[in-house]
Amino acid sequence: DSGVTQTPKHLITATGQRVTLRCSPRSGDLSVYWYQQSLDQGLQFLIQYYNGEERAKGNILERFSAQQFPDLHSELNLSSLELGDSALYFCASSVVGTGNGEKLFFGSGTQLSVL
Amino acid sequence: AQTVTQSQPEMSVQEAETVTLSCTYDTSENNYYLFWYKQPPSRQMILVIRQEAYKQQNATENRFSVNFQKAAKSFSLKISDSQLGDTAMYFCAFMKGEANSKLTFGKGITLSVRP
């Protein structure tokens, strides 16, 4: 167990809908990362937060947004969902989020299915 | 931009045998880190091993070791005494050695350990 908690584990929804994925980092970790894993794109970095502030942005669509709250948990919001958004969404955390070789610890992911 | 290539999509090994998973990468950076992550059927991404590019000594973690060839930009993972629990997808990943860098993953390789 990595100590990173993601809920829900599975989510099934329809096109056009909006969903929220939740992540609680390991105790003491200040930084949270979101990754998307799909069959065609592999593992793609979406966005990173550090202590409540956005630190880095990757291949995140405008329909997607995230935030990190004062208690350090994070939420990834996906709106106007399309079939192609079906994927496994991972949250990871690290102590300070400075990159530079810092180890990331991943949760078990949320499997999103858009029908 | 950095790229990570895992050209073998699948491998199979007999229990208790040794197997080597290949990874190559392309970068113009001199300071970076390389990782292997394991994703078993439970889907969780588990950190297996990390290598600092500035270290000549190959990293080892129990039955897992790497063969890091910086000039050739090669980073292979050797699993000794393979166990059934090693059955998983294995991802090679790269991170620049600077602030706010992120993990860039390869496509992964599926390893099956046969009893």
Interface residues (C-beta under 8 A of the other chain):
Chain A: S2 Y33 Y35 G42 L43 F45 Q48 R55 A56 G58 L88 F90 A92 G97 T98 G99 N100 G101 K103 L104 F105 F106 G107 S108 G109 Q111
Chain B: Y32 Y33 Y37 S42 R43 Q44 M45 I46 L47 R50 E52 F91 M95 K96 G97 E98 A99 N100 S101 K102 L103 T104 F105 G106 K107 G108
